[in-house]
Amino acid sequence: MDQIQLVSAVGMDYIELRNLLVSLKWKEADEETTRVMFKVAGREKEEWLDKS
């Protein structure tokens, strides 16, 4: 499988998410997506996103 380079402007590592998607682990990938979104938004402790 060719590896797609995942580049983040904020320094986020998306490799685990990619691996879950490639492995067709949809539920785990969904949970990882949520974790990544909170981390990028600086909301890991709050576990919610502000729409503003």
Buried (B, 14 or more C-beta within 10 A) or exposed (E): EEEEEEEEEEEBEBEEBBEBBEEEEEEBBEEBBEBBEBEBEEEEEEEEEEEE
